[in-house]
Amino acid sequence: MEQNVVLEMRDISKNFTGVRALSHVDFTLRKGEIHALMGENGAGKSTLIKVLTGVHEFESGSIRMADKEKNIINHSPQEAQENGISTVYQEVNLCPNLTVAENLFIGREPRKMGMINWKEMNNRSEKLLESLDIHVPPTQMLDECSVAIQQMIAIARAVDMKCQVLILDEPTSSLDDDEVEKLFVLMRRLRDEGVGIIFVTHFLEQVYAVCDRITVLRNGELVGEYETKDLPRVMLVAKMMGKDFDDLADIKSAHEGKKAEGSVPVIEAEGLGHKGTIKPFNIKINKGEVIGLTGLLGSGRSELVRAIYGADKADCGKLKVNGKEVKINSPLEAMKLGMAYLPEDRKAEGIIADLSVRENIIIALQAKKGMFHPLSRKEMEEAADKYIDMLQIKTASRETPIKSLSGGNQQKVILGRWLLTNPEYLILDEPTRGIDIGTKTEIQKIVLDLADQGMAVTFISSEVEEMLRTCSRMAVLRDGEKVGELEEHELSQSSIMKAIAGGDDKDE
């Protein structure tokens, strides 16, 4: 092992029920570096981390730490921690009902005569937090802290446990720009103190802002290891996707001029609203168009479509579907009117984790048909196979539990579920959040293809560039109110930002 290397993984292989998750993968982490682990969903990033931290056993290969005479095999996350490897996940794994100090020292509280020495614990916590420039009282309850502060507290706990390797798994997904920068300041500080940091993220900008080196995985195999300064973004994307790829920016161009607008809007809302979530709004959604909803977090984007779909029953206004006024009291009624809704939180509202891919795909169609018209096993299998093939879902078989799939493939299953119901109107709420660049592009292309075939689509995304690539028109929301619309010729990053911030909006 080289002198400045803190962690060395060699020839790591791992299988899951017939699927090769990792194939002879190497990974090297140096002391005092931030190292990005990149790849599409299903590339093997999470599996490699879980092998390292003892969540999964591996079939072959070796793991070596700088301060260990022999190769190590971690049989649990606790054993990994004892070997100097700590992980901070996107969803912080701490105890919200305890204080900051209790979370920092849980399981290793300082004691005096067999009792917890609260004074010493709080004093040590205060010094630790101060040394890392984390400004929070040690006696404050954790659930009173922001997500960003909770993550920093998790990092502080790892640092105090003398970790040599710190794994940050999608730590910035729920943070705003200021919180991300504060996290980066802490990461750089730890790097300068000699900690090796593995940074897993889907945000390219963040990789180039903070990382020293990049390792790329694809389909469970090592593509390569690179100095960040020597790997242009376009090349990184190409290596992740395994394609010659000059730019992702203009997938929309091939679909321009193909709108199939009808004289009667598929969806027309007049003064529709739901008290406490979305103020009364007007909107028209035509056949063959993708209309985007843009605005800051909490602006009312999801609430607007939930009012249309009946997930939040509208308490004012009118809704017409294909020119006919309707009252929608539940999502099932919306489904029967030809609507489909892919929700923002796929884990809580989308997938049914313990069911198979087949069962997750057919469940909406079965609900639409009713319990007295069950699908035959053959119909189920044919439907599942059709969308597994069409959407290129990576799964060992149609009977694989959906919880075993990567996030991007889970999202494709849910999309297949709704396409099977043959909807006229499709709502996609953050369909690409937390998934890799390649799958994002595939989903964007699918959306444009569906519009070409005449489907009306509402697309919600927090990424402006993605909206520009996908949408033919955008509605702007602010503070629970629809405040304007931008036509296709008006769409640009600057015009969208200005509209969101409260510039010259164009309303109906």
Secondary structure, 3 states (H helix, E strand, C coil): CCCCEEEEEEEEEEEECCEEEEEEEEEEEECCCEEEEECCCCCCHHHHHHHHCCCCCCCEEEEEECCCCCCCCCCCHHHHHHCCEEEEECCCCCCCCCEHHHHHHCCCCCEECCEECHHHHHHHHHHHHHHCCCCCCCCCEHHHCCHHHHHHHHHHHHHHCCCCEEEEECCCCCCCHHHHHHHHHHHHHHHHCCCEEEEECCCHHHHHHHCCEEEEEECCEEEEEEEHHHCCHHHHHHHHHCCCCCCCCCCCHHHCCCCCCCCCCCEEEEEEEECCCEEEEEEEECCCCEEEEECCCCCCHHHHHHHHHCCCCCCEEEEEECCEEECCCCHHHHHHCCEEEECCCHHHHHCCCCCEHHHHHHHHHHHHHCCCCCCCHHHHHHHHHHHHHHCCCCCCCCCCEHHHCCHHHHHHHHHHHHHHCCCCEEEEECCCCCCCHHHHHHHHHHHHHHHHCCCEEEEECCCHHHHHHHCCEEEEEECCEEEEEECHHHCCHHHHHHHHHCCCCCCC
